[in-house]
């Protein structure tokens, strides 16, 4: 029987702290986990909330724009710009005319 893994939600900035406590990296799932045999109570600040997916189904690419909200279109997630006066330029007609 394979060892039981408890997956964690460890921010990149805290990976060294989790690793020092004994957490391991799962490259296939790209998640940190507590290997079987370790006390999971040491990792409570990184444990996933009940009902949350352990692995994100949709990869999110970082954007150069800061966003204030997102919109789910059914085919993916669209990041909306933070500037409420933003006008997208479609290269046909300049928005400033």
Biopython code that builds the backbone (N, CA, C, O; Angstrom):
import numpy as np
from Bio.PDB.StructureBuilder import StructureBuilder

atoms = [
    (1, "UNK", "N", (0.843, -1.185, 0.000)),
    (1, "UNK", "CA", (0.000, 0.000, 0.000)),
    (1, "UNK", "C", (0.886, 1.246, 0.000)),
    (1, "UNK", "O", (1.847, 1.326, 0.765)),
    (2, "UNK", "N", (0.569, 2.204, -0.845)),
    (2, "UNK", "CA", (1.352, 3.426, -0.954)),
    (2, "UNK", "C", (1.175, 4.278, 0.295)),
    (2, "UNK", "O", (0.136, 4.243, 0.954)),
    (3, "UNK", "N", (2.209, 5.039, 0.598)),
    (3, "UNK", "CA", (2.126, 5.941, 1.742)),
    (3, "UNK", "C", (1.045, 6.987, 1.504)),
    (3, "UNK", "O", (0.867, 7.478, 0.390)),
    (4, "UNK", "N", (0.329, 7.317, 2.574)),
    (4, "UNK", "CA", (-0.708, 8.335, 2.509)),
    (4, "UNK", "C", (-0.050, 9.707, 2.471)),
    (4, "UNK", "O", (0.837, 9.994, 3.274)),
    (5, "UNK", "N", (-0.476, 10.549, 1.549)),
    (5, "UNK", "CA", (0.061, 11.899, 1.426)),
    (5, "UNK", "C", (-1.027, 12.899, 1.807)),
    (5, "UNK", "O", (-2.158, 12.804, 1.330)),
    (6, "UNK", "N", (-0.688, 13.845, 2.656)),
    (6, "UNK", "CA", (-1.585, 14.943, 2.980)),
    (6, "UNK", "C", (-1.038, 16.168, 2.263)),
    (6, "UNK", "O", (0.010, 16.693, 2.640)),
    (7, "UNK", "N", (-1.747, 16.631, 1.222)),
    (7, "UNK", "CA", (-1.273, 17.750, 0.432)),
    (7, "UNK", "C", (-1.465, 19.061, 1.186)),
    (7, "UNK", "O", (-2.392, 19.217, 1.981)),
    (8, "UNK", "N", (-0.560, 19.998, 0.912)),
    (8, "UNK", "CA", (-0.535, 21.283, 1.602)),
    (8, "UNK", "C", (-0.611, 22.424, 0.607)),
    (8, "UNK", "O", (-0.288, 22.263, -0.570)),
    (9, "UNK", "N", (-1.038, 23.566, 1.087)),
    (9, "UNK", "CA", (-1.065, 24.788, 0.294)),
    (9, "UNK", "C", (0.035, 25.702, 0.834)),
    (9, "UNK", "O", (-0.229, 26.584, 1.651)),
    (10, "UNK", "N", (1.261, 25.486, 0.376)),
    (10, "UNK", "CA", (2.426, 26.208, 0.880)),
    (10, "UNK", "C", (2.808, 27.309, -0.107)),
    (10, "UNK", "O", (3.159, 27.009, -1.248)),
    (11, "UNK", "N", (2.748, 28.582, 0.306)),
    (11, "UNK", "CA", (3.231, 29.658, -0.575)),
    (11, "UNK", "C", (4.727, 29.501, -0.824)),
    (11, "UNK", "O", (5.452, 28.968, 0.017)),
    (12, "UNK", "N", (5.176, 29.960, -1.965)),
    (12, "UNK", "CA", (6.583, 29.816, -2.349)),
    (12, "UNK", "C", (7.512, 30.401, -1.285)),
    (12, "UNK", "O", (8.564, 29.830, -0.999)),
    (13, "UNK", "N", (7.130, 31.530, -0.702)),
    (13, "UNK", "CA", (7.965, 32.196, 0.294)),
    (13, "UNK", "C", (8.133, 31.353, 1.564)),
    (13, "UNK", "O", (9.063, 31.591, 2.333)),
    (14, "UNK", "N", (7.254, 30.378, 1.796)),
    (14, "UNK", "CA", (7.311, 29.565, 3.010)),
    (14, "UNK", "C", (7.766, 28.132, 2.753)),
    (14, "UNK", "O", (7.707, 27.295, 3.654)),
    (15, "UNK", "N", (8.214, 27.845, 1.546)),
    (15, "UNK", "CA", (8.582, 26.473, 1.194)),
    (15, "UNK", "C", (9.727, 25.943, 2.038)),
    (15, "UNK", "O", (9.732, 24.765, 2.396)),
    (16, "UNK", "N", (10.694, 26.783, 2.363)),
    (16, "UNK", "CA", (11.833, 26.327, 3.159)),
    (16, "UNK", "C", (11.407, 25.956, 4.578)),
    (16, "UNK", "O", (11.936, 25.010, 5.162)),
    (17, "UNK", "N", (10.453, 26.701, 5.126)),
    (17, "UNK", "CA", (9.934, 26.399, 6.454)),
    (17, "UNK", "C", (9.217, 25.041, 6.455)),
    (17, "UNK", "O", (9.418, 24.227, 7.357)),
    (18, "UNK", "N", (8.385, 24.809, 5.442)),
    (18, "UNK", "CA", (7.667, 23.537, 5.347)),
    (18, "UNK", "C", (8.647, 22.379, 5.136)),
    (18, "UNK", "O", (8.485, 21.307, 5.719)),
    (19, "UNK", "N", (9.654, 22.602, 4.304)),
    (19, "UNK", "CA", (10.652, 21.570, 4.024)),
    (19, "UNK", "C", (11.439, 21.227, 5.293)),
    (19, "UNK", "O", (11.747, 20.060, 5.533)),
    (20, "UNK", "N", (11.765, 22.237, 6.105)),
    (20, "UNK", "CA", (12.504, 22.012, 7.352)),
    (20, "UNK", "C", (11.707, 21.155, 8.334)),
    (20, "UNK", "O", (12.286, 20.429, 9.143)),
    (21, "UNK", "N", (10.374, 21.241, 8.261)),
    (21, "UNK", "CA", (9.527, 20.431, 9.132)),
    (21, "UNK", "C", (9.345, 19.004, 8.602)),
    (21, "UNK", "O", (8.823, 18.141, 9.308)),
    (22, "UNK", "N", (9.774, 18.757, 7.361)),
    (22, "UNK", "CA", (9.684, 17.410, 6.800)),
    (22, "UNK", "C", (8.757, 17.271, 5.613)),
    (22, "UNK", "O", (8.574, 16.163, 5.109)),
    (23, "UNK", "N", (8.161, 18.367, 5.148)),
    (23, "UNK", "CA", (7.288, 18.301, 3.974)),
    (23, "UNK", "C", (8.117, 17.908, 2.749)),
    (23, "UNK", "O", (9.306, 18.216, 2.668)),
    (24, "UNK", "N", (7.484, 17.238, 1.817)),
    (24, "UNK", "CA", (8.129, 16.804, 0.572)),
    (24, "UNK", "C", (7.408, 17.430, -0.613)),
    (24, "UNK", "O", (6.227, 17.767, -0.522)),
    (25, "UNK", "N", (8.119, 17.584, -1.721)),
    (25, "UNK", "CA", (7.571, 18.146, -2.947)),
    (25, "UNK", "C", (7.126, 17.019, -3.867)),
    (25, "UNK", "O", (7.885, 16.082, -4.112)),
    (26, "UNK", "N", (5.904, 17.104, -4.378)),
    (26, "UNK", "CA", (5.386, 16.137, -5.345)),
    (26, "UNK", "C", (5.443, 16.808, -6.717)),
    (26, "UNK", "O", (4.578, 17.628, -7.027)),
    (27, "UNK", "N", (6.443, 16.481, -7.547)),
    (27, "UNK", "CA", (6.581, 17.171, -8.837)),
    (27, "UNK", "C", (5.441, 16.879, -9.809)),
    (27, "UNK", "O", (5.133, 17.716, -10.657)),
    (28, "UNK", "N", (4.820, 15.731, -9.707)),
    (28, "UNK", "CA", (3.718, 15.403, -10.615)),
    (28, "UNK", "C", (2.508, 16.291, -10.355)),
    (28, "UNK", "O", (1.847, 16.731, -11.295)),
    (29, "UNK", "N", (2.214, 16.558, -9.078)),
    (29, "UNK", "CA", (1.057, 17.391, -8.719)),
    (29, "UNK", "C", (1.447, 18.833, -8.431)),
    (29, "UNK", "O", (0.583, 19.692, -8.255)),
    (30, "UNK", "N", (2.764, 19.100, -8.383)),
    (30, "UNK", "CA", (3.279, 20.428, -8.090)),
    (30, "UNK", "C", (2.701, 20.964, -6.777)),
    (30, "UNK", "O", (2.237, 22.101, -6.695)),
    (31, "UNK", "N", (2.747, 20.110, -5.761)),
    (31, "UNK", "CA", (2.242, 20.458, -4.432)),
    (31, "UNK", "C", (3.186, 19.896, -3.378)),
    (31, "UNK", "O", (3.838, 18.875, -3.593)),
    (32, "UNK", "N", (3.251, 20.578, -2.233)),
    (32, "UNK", "CA", (3.946, 20.054, -1.066)),
    (32, "UNK", "C", (3.001, 19.121, -0.343)),
    (32, "UNK", "O", (1.784, 19.303, -0.388)),
    (33, "UNK", "N", (3.561, 18.111, 0.334)),
    (33, "UNK", "CA", (2.734, 17.169, 1.077)),
    (33, "UNK", "C", (3.455, 16.695, 2.332)),
    (33, "UNK", "O", (4.677, 16.785, 2.447)),
    (34, "UNK", "N", (2.658, 16.190, 3.269)),
    (34, "UNK", "CA", (3.186, 15.575, 4.483)),
    (34, "UNK", "C", (3.256, 14.081, 4.218)),
    (34, "UNK", "O", (2.220, 13.456, 3.988)),
    (35, "UNK", "N", (4.444, 13.489, 4.241)),
    (35, "UNK", "CA", (4.531, 12.046, 4.011)),
    (35, "UNK", "C", (3.922, 11.272, 5.181)),
    (35, "UNK", "O", (3.901, 11.750, 6.315)),
    (36, "UNK", "N", (3.431, 10.079, 4.886)),
    (36, "UNK", "CA", (2.885, 9.226, 5.932)),
    (36, "UNK", "C", (3.922, 8.997, 7.016)),
    (36, "UNK", "O", (5.105, 8.823, 6.721)),
    (37, "UNK", "N", (3.492, 8.995, 8.253)),
    (37, "UNK", "CA", (4.409, 8.785, 9.363)),
    (37, "UNK", "C", (4.800, 10.071, 10.071)),
    (37, "UNK", "O", (5.260, 10.021, 11.212)),
    (38, "UNK", "N", (4.632, 11.217, 9.431)),
    (38, "UNK", "CA", (4.903, 12.503, 10.083)),
    (38, "UNK", "C", (3.619, 13.046, 10.695)),
    (38, "UNK", "O", (2.524, 12.771, 10.205)),
    (39, "UNK", "N", (3.759, 13.815, 11.763)),
    (39, "UNK", "CA", (2.605, 14.413, 12.432)),
    (39, "UNK", "C", (2.071, 15.572, 11.584)),
    (39, "UNK", "O", (2.739, 16.598, 11.447)),
    (40, "UNK", "N", (0.888, 15.415, 11.024)),
    (40, "UNK", "CA", (0.291, 16.440, 10.174)),
    (40, "UNK", "C", (-0.052, 17.703, 10.951)),
    (40, "UNK", "O", (-0.238, 18.761, 10.350)),
    (41, "UNK", "N", (-0.141, 17.613, 12.277)),
    (41, "UNK", "CA", (-0.457, 18.789, 13.097)),
    (41, "UNK", "C", (0.627, 19.865, 12.989)),
    (41, "UNK", "O", (0.349, 21.040, 13.227)),
    (42, "UNK", "N", (1.846, 19.484, 12.637)),
    (42, "UNK", "CA", (2.925, 20.458, 12.463)),
    (42, "UNK", "C", (2.681, 21.376, 11.263)),
    (42, "UNK", "O", (3.294, 22.438, 11.149)),
    (43, "UNK", "N", (1.780, 20.957, 10.369)),
    (43, "UNK", "CA", (1.571, 21.657, 9.108)),
    (43, "UNK", "C", (0.181, 22.296, 9.007)),
    (43, "UNK", "O", (-0.293, 22.561, 7.902)),
    (44, "UNK", "N", (-0.472, 22.544, 10.138)),
    (44, "UNK", "CA", (-1.858, 23.019, 10.112)),
    (44, "UNK", "C", (-2.024, 24.343, 9.379)),
    (44, "UNK", "O", (-3.067, 24.569, 8.765)),
    (45, "UNK", "N", (-1.036, 25.219, 9.423)),
    (45, "UNK", "CA", (-1.207, 26.514, 8.749)),
    (45, "UNK", "C", (-1.228, 26.397, 7.226)),
    (45, "UNK", "O", (-1.619, 27.334, 6.531)),
    (46, "UNK", "N", (-0.805, 25.245, 6.712)),
    (46, "UNK", "CA", (-0.793, 25.040, 5.259)),
    (46, "UNK", "C", (-1.796, 24.006, 4.788)),
    (46, "UNK", "O", (-1.881, 23.739, 3.589)),
    (47, "UNK", "N", (-2.554, 23.417, 5.695)),
    (47, "UNK", "CA", (-3.475, 22.368, 5.279)),
    (47, "UNK", "C", (-4.618, 22.956, 4.480)),
    (47, "UNK", "O", (-5.106, 24.049, 4.769)),
    (48, "UNK", "N", (-5.040, 22.203, 3.461)),
    (48, "UNK", "CA", (-6.128, 22.630, 2.594)),
    (48, "UNK", "C", (-7.441, 22.600, 3.356)),
    (48, "UNK", "O", (-7.648, 21.741, 4.212)),
    (49, "UNK", "N", (-8.322, 23.533, 3.045)),
    (49, "UNK", "CA", (-9.642, 23.575, 3.668)),
    (49, "UNK", "C", (-10.475, 22.407, 3.162)),
    (49, "UNK", "O", (-10.325, 22.002, 2.009)),
    (50, "UNK", "N", (-11.358, 21.851, 4.006)),
    (50, "UNK", "CA", (-12.229, 20.766, 3.542)),
    (50, "UNK", "C", (-13.095, 21.236, 2.377)),
    (50, "UNK", "O", (-13.609, 22.354, 2.384)),
    (51, "UNK", "N", (-13.248, 20.381, 1.391)),
    (51, "UNK", "CA", (-14.076, 20.712, 0.234)),
    (51, "UNK", "C", (-13.331, 21.428, -0.872)),
    (51, "UNK", "O", (-13.878, 21.622, -1.957)),
    (52, "UNK", "N", (-12.089, 21.826, -0.620)),
    (52, "UNK", "CA", (-11.302, 22.501, -1.651)),
    (52, "UNK", "C", (-10.552, 21.462, -2.468)),
    (52, "UNK", "O", (-10.152, 20.419, -1.950)),
    (53, "UNK", "N", (-10.368, 21.750, -3.729)),
    (53, "UNK", "CA", (-9.619, 20.856, -4.600)),
    (53, "UNK", "C", (-8.153, 20.876, -4.203)),
    (53, "UNK", "O", (-7.608, 21.933, -3.887)),
    (54, "UNK", "N", (-7.519, 19.725, -4.219)),
    (54, "UNK", "CA", (-6.112, 19.664, -3.858)),
    (54, "UNK", "C", (-5.218, 20.152, -4.991)),
    (54, "UNK", "O", (-4.144, 20.699, -4.743)),
    (55, "UNK", "N", (-5.649, 19.960, -6.213)),
    (55, "UNK", "CA", (-4.857, 20.363, -7.368)),
    (55, "UNK", "C", (-5.742, 21.208, -8.269)),
    (55, "UNK", "O", (-6.858, 20.808, -8.601)),
    (56, "UNK", "N", (-5.251, 22.367, -8.663)),
    (56, "UNK", "CA", (-6.014, 23.257, -9.522)),
    (56, "UNK", "C", (-6.203, 22.621, -10.892)),
    (56, "UNK", "O", (-5.254, 22.094, -11.474)),
    (57, "UNK", "N", (-7.428, 22.672, -11.407)),
    (57, "UNK", "CA", (-7.721, 22.077, -12.709)),
    (57, "UNK", "C", (-7.340, 23.010, -13.843)),
    (57, "UNK", "O", (-7.057, 22.546, -14.947)),
    (58, "UNK", "N", (-7.325, 24.314, -13.600)),
    (58, "UNK", "CA", (-7.026, 25.284, -14.632)),
    (58, "UNK", "C", (-5.771, 26.055, -14.268)),
    (58, "UNK", "O", (-5.769, 26.781, -13.274)),
    (59, "UNK", "N", (-4.699, 25.918, -15.045)),
    (59, "UNK", "CA", (-3.503, 26.690, -14.735)),
    (59, "UNK", "C", (-3.750, 28.170, -14.977)),
    (59, "UNK", "O", (-4.440, 28.546, -15.925)),
    (60, "UNK", "N", (-3.190, 29.000, -14.123)),
    (60, "UNK", "CA", (-3.355, 30.442, -14.244)),
    (60, "UNK", "C", (-1.984, 31.037, -14.515)),
    (60, "UNK", "O", (-1.050, 30.832, -13.740)),
    (61, "UNK", "N", (-1.862, 31.770, -15.606)),
    (61, "UNK", "CA", (-0.600, 32.399, -15.943)),
    (61, "UNK", "C", (-0.560, 33.788, -15.320)),
    (61, "UNK", "O", (-1.570, 34.493, -15.309)),
    (62, "UNK", "N", (0.598, 34.186, -14.802)),
    (62, "UNK", "CA", (0.688, 35.519, -14.225)),
    (62, "UNK", "C", (0.483, 36.589, -15.293)),
    (62, "UNK", "O", (0.868, 36.411, -16.448)),
    (63, "UNK", "N", (-0.114, 37.677, -14.899)),
    (63, "UNK", "CA", (-0.389, 38.765, -15.817)),
    (63, "UNK", "C", (0.440, 39.980, -15.430)),
    (63, "UNK", "O", (0.772, 40.164, -14.259)),
    (64, "UNK", "N", (0.766, 40.793, -16.393)),
    (64, "UNK", "CA", (1.499, 42.008, -16.078)),
    (64, "UNK", "C", (0.563, 43.084, -15.534)),
    (64, "UNK", "O", (1.023, 44.056, -14.935)),
    (65, "UNK", "N", (-0.737, 42.923, -15.735)),
    (65, "UNK", "CA", (-1.709, 43.859, -15.190)),
    (65, "UNK", "C", (-2.126, 43.430, -13.798)),
    (65, "UNK", "O", (-2.278, 42.241, -13.517)),
    (66, "UNK", "N", (-2.309, 44.410, -12.931)),
    (66, "UNK", "CA", (-2.882, 44.098, -11.628)),
    (66, "UNK", "C", (-4.386, 44.055, -11.821)),
    (66, "UNK", "O", (-4.949, 44.886, -12.534)),
    (67, "UNK", "N", (-5.039, 43.090, -11.189)),
    (67, "UNK", "CA", (-6.470, 42.962, -11.402)),
    (67, "UNK", "C", (-7.235, 43.146, -10.115)),
    (67, "UNK", "O", (-6.710, 42.937, -9.021)),
    (68, "UNK", "N", (-8.486, 43.542, -10.262)),
    (68, "UNK", "CA", (-9.357, 43.692, -9.109)),
    (68, "UNK", "C", (-10.442, 42.637, -9.110)),
    (68, "UNK", "O", (-11.064, 42.389, -8.077)),
    (69, "UNK", "N", (-10.681, 42.006, -10.257)),
    (69, "UNK", "CA", (-11.715, 40.983, -10.317)),
    (69, "UNK", "C", (-11.445, 40.032, -11.471)),
    (69, "UNK", "O", (-10.640, 40.309, -12.360)),
    (70, "UNK", "N", (-12.141, 38.905, -11.428)),
    (70, "UNK", "CA", (-12.040, 37.940, -12.517)),
    (70, "UNK", "C", (-13.432, 37.569, -12.964)),
    (70, "UNK", "O", (-14.406, 37.762, -12.236)),
    (71, "UNK", "N", (-13.519, 37.043, -14.149)),
    (71, "UNK", "CA", (-14.791, 36.673, -14.733)),
    (71, "UNK", "C", (-14.652, 35.279, -15.320)),
    (71, "UNK", "O", (-13.718, 35.018, -16.079)),
    (72, "UNK", "N", (-15.571, 34.379, -14.979)),
    (72, "UNK", "CA", (-15.521, 33.019, -15.512)),
    (72, "UNK", "C", (-16.440, 32.949, -16.722)),
    (72, "UNK", "O", (-17.649, 33.151, -16.607)),
    (73, "UNK", "N", (-15.863, 32.662, -17.877)),
    (73, "UNK", "CA", (-16.633, 32.631, -19.112)),
    (73, "UNK", "C", (-17.067, 31.227, -19.491)),
    (73, "UNK", "O", (-17.707, 31.036, -20.525)),
    (74, "UNK", "N", (-16.732, 30.249, -18.678)),
    (74, "UNK", "CA", (-17.068, 28.873, -19.010)),
    (74, "UNK", "C", (-15.932, 28.169, -19.727)),
    (74, "UNK", "O", (-15.817, 26.946, -19.652)),
    (75, "UNK", "N", (-15.089, 28.927, -20.423)),
    (75, "UNK", "CA", (-13.959, 28.327, -21.122)),
    (75, "UNK", "C", (-12.653, 28.627, -20.414)),
    (75, "UNK", "O", (-11.612, 28.077, -20.774)),
    (76, "UNK", "N", (-12.692, 29.473, -19.436)),
    (76, "UNK", "CA", (-11.479, 29.834, -18.706)),
    (76, "UNK", "C", (-11.739, 31.046, -17.842)),
    (76, "UNK", "O", (-12.882, 31.477, -17.683)),
    (77, "UNK", "N", (-10.694, 31.585, -17.295)),
    (77, "UNK", "CA", (-10.809, 32.743, -16.430)),
    (77, "UNK", "C", (-10.178, 33.927, -17.141)),
    (77, "UNK", "O", (-9.074, 33.827, -17.677)),
    (78, "UNK", "N", (-10.883, 35.042, -17.141)),
    (78, "UNK", "CA", (-10.383, 36.267, -17.746)),
    (78, "UNK", "C", (-10.039, 37.228, -16.618)),
    (78, "UNK", "O", (-10.856, 37.462, -15.727)),
    (79, "UNK", "N", (-8.839, 37.782, -16.652)),
    (79, "UNK", "CA", (-8.443, 38.770, -15.663)),
    (79, "UNK", "C", (-8.807, 40.145, -16.196)),
    (79, "UNK", "O", (-8.404, 40.524, -17.296)),
    (80, "UNK", "N", (-9.572, 40.886, -15.407)),
    (80, "UNK", "CA", (-9.979, 42.227, -15.800)),
    (80, "UNK", "C", (-8.969, 43.240, -15.288)),
    (80, "UNK", "O", (-8.424, 43.060, -14.199)),
    (81, "UNK", "N", (-8.705, 44.300, -16.042)),
    (81, "UNK", "CA", (-7.723, 45.296, -15.604)),
    (81, "UNK", "C", (-8.244, 46.073, -14.401)),
    (81, "UNK", "O", (-9.451, 46.230, -14.222)),
    (82, "UNK", "N", (-7.312, 46.556, -13.580)),
    (82, "UNK", "CA", (-7.669, 47.306, -12.382)),
    (82, "UNK", "C", (-8.123, 48.725, -12.740)),
    (82, "UNK", "O", (-8.895, 49.324, -11.991)),
    (83, "UNK", "N", (-7.668, 49.263, -13.849)),
    (83, "UNK", "CA", (-8.022, 50.624, -14.247)),
    (83, "UNK", "C", (-9.407, 50.627, -14.873)),
    (83, "UNK", "O", (-9.619, 50.017, -15.921)),
    (84, "UNK", "N", (-10.365, 51.321, -14.224)),
    (84, "UNK", "CA", (-11.741, 51.326, -14.730)),
    (84, "UNK", "C", (-11.870, 52.098, -16.051)),
    (84, "UNK", "O", (-12.877, 51.957, -16.745)),
    (85, "UNK", "N", (-10.880, 52.900, -16.403)),
    (85, "UNK", "CA", (-10.912, 53.659, -17.652)),
    (85, "UNK", "C", (-10.163, 52.954, -18.779)),
    (85, "UNK", "O", (-9.976, 53.534, -19.848)),
    (86, "UNK", "N", (-9.739, 51.731, -18.561)),
    (86, "UNK", "CA", (-8.998, 50.971, -19.557)),
    (86, "UNK", "C", (-9.867, 50.697, -20.781)),
    (86, "UNK", "O", (-11.014, 50.268, -20.661)),
    (87, "UNK", "N", (-9.299, 50.951, -21.962)),
    (87, "UNK", "CA", (-9.980, 50.652, -23.219)),
    (87, "UNK", "C", (-9.046, 49.762, -24.030)),
    (87, "UNK", "O", (-7.904, 50.134, -24.299)),
    (88, "UNK", "N", (-9.526, 48.600, -24.414)),
    (88, "UNK", "CA", (-8.709, 47.679, -25.198)),
    (88, "UNK", "C", (-8.518, 48.230, -26.600)),
    (88, "UNK", "O", (-9.461, 48.752, -27.193)),
    (89, "UNK", "N", (-7.329, 48.123, -27.128)),
    (89, "UNK", "CA", (-7.002, 48.603, -28.466)),
    (89, "UNK", "C", (-6.998, 47.417, -29.410)),
    (89, "UNK", "O", (-6.205, 46.489, -29.244)),
    (90, "UNK", "N", (-7.882, 47.441, -30.406)),
    (90, "UNK", "CA", (-7.999, 46.319, -31.332)),
    (90, "UNK", "C", (-7.194, 46.518, -32.609)),
    (90, "UNK", "O", (-7.304, 45.709, -33.530)),
    (91, "UNK", "N", (-6.398, 47.559, -32.687)),
    (91, "UNK", "CA", (-5.518, 47.925, -33.800)),
    (91, "UNK", "C", (-6.247, 48.403, -35.045)),
    (91, "UNK", "O", (-5.609, 48.700, -36.055)),
    (92, "UNK", "N", (-7.590, 48.483, -34.993)),
    (92, "UNK", "CA", (-8.342, 49.028, -36.121)),
    (92, "UNK", "C", (-8.628, 50.514, -35.922)),
    (92, "UNK", "O", (-8.369, 51.327, -36.809)),
    (93, "UNK", "N", (-9.147, 50.850, -34.788)),
    (93, "UNK", "CA", (-9.483, 52.235, -34.484)),
    (93, "UNK", "C", (-8.879, 52.620, -33.137)),
    (93, "UNK", "O", (-9.191, 51.986, -32.129)),
    (94, "UNK", "N", (-8.033, 53.628, -33.094)),
    (94, "UNK", "CA", (-7.456, 54.024, -31.826)),
    (94, "UNK", "C", (-8.540, 54.500, -30.858)),
    (94, "UNK", "O", (-9.439, 55.230, -31.275)),
    (95, "UNK", "N", (-8.489, 54.119, -29.602)),
    (95, "UNK", "CA", (-9.525, 54.490, -28.641)),
    (95, "UNK", "C", (-9.465, 55.954, -28.223)),
    (95, "UNK", "O", (-10.387, 56.433, -27.563)),
    (96, "UNK", "N", (-8.419, 56.673, -28.583)),
    (96, "UNK", "CA", (-8.281, 58.068, -28.139)),
    (96, "UNK", "C", (-8.840, 59.071, -29.133)),
    (96, "UNK", "O", (-8.828, 60.269, -28.849)),
    (97, "UNK", "N", (-9.328, 58.634, -30.285)),
    (97, "UNK", "CA", (-9.918, 59.561, -31.262)),
    (97, "UNK", "C", (-11.390, 59.756, -31.023)),
    (97, "UNK", "O", (-12.041, 60.503, -31.753)),
]
sb = StructureBuilder()
sb.init_structure("model")
sb.init_model(0)
sb.init_chain("A")
sb.init_seg("    ")
for serial, (resi, resn, name, xyz) in enumerate(atoms, 1):
    if name == "N":
        sb.init_residue(resn, " ", resi, " ")
    sb.init_atom(name, np.array(xyz, "f"), 0.0, 1.0, " ", f" {name:<3s}", serial, name[0])
structure = sb.get_structure()
